[in-house]
Amino acid sequence: MRLLIPSLIFLEALGLCLAKATTVQFGRNGQRCPGEFCLFQSKTKNLLFNDNTECLAKIPGKTTSEKYLGKEYVIATE
């Protein structure tokens, strides 16, 4: 099964990455990570965001996560 997730480049091209300034500071290679805080880095498994996260994307109004990610992805990750 092939799962399609929007790439970072695609999201940035559409201007959909939110809080880019925050990820510049606290993202995986951020200016203040790991010194102060890392938004997408953790040693535990109960993460709010995956360690591979590059940016947060804004999705349209009432779009559910299943609708955005696709039913196949949701089933595969349950």
Secondary structure by P-SEA (a helix, b strand, c coil): cccccccaaaaaaaccccaaaaaaccccccccccccccccccccccccccccccbbbbccccccccccccaaaaaaac
